[in-house]
Amino acid sequence: ELQGQGRVLVRPSGTEPLIRVMLEGPQKAQLQALAQAIAEVIKTEQG
């Protein structure tokens, strides 16, 4: 979705019981929507 103009990193925190979702790119609205979609998938998969 970022078409080579950004990056996405999803990883477990090393110090807290949570998953970090980090995004970089030129369009803030697109990044927010993508972060929300990723967070929903993570929540669904965790149960």
HULIN-V122053 format. One record per residue. OMEGA is omega in whole degrees, -180 to 180 (* if undefined). Layout:
omega = [OMEGA & OMEGA]
This chain:
omega = [-179 & 176 & 177 & -178 & 180 & 178 & -179 & 177 & 177 & -178 & 175 & 175 & 177 & -175 & -177 & 180 & 180 & 179 & 180 & 177 & -178 & -179 & 174 & 178 & -174 & -174 & -176 & -179 & 179 & 180 & 179 & 179 & 180 & 178 & 179 & 179 & 179 & 180 & 179 & 177 & 180 & 180 & 180 & -178 & 179 & 178 & *]
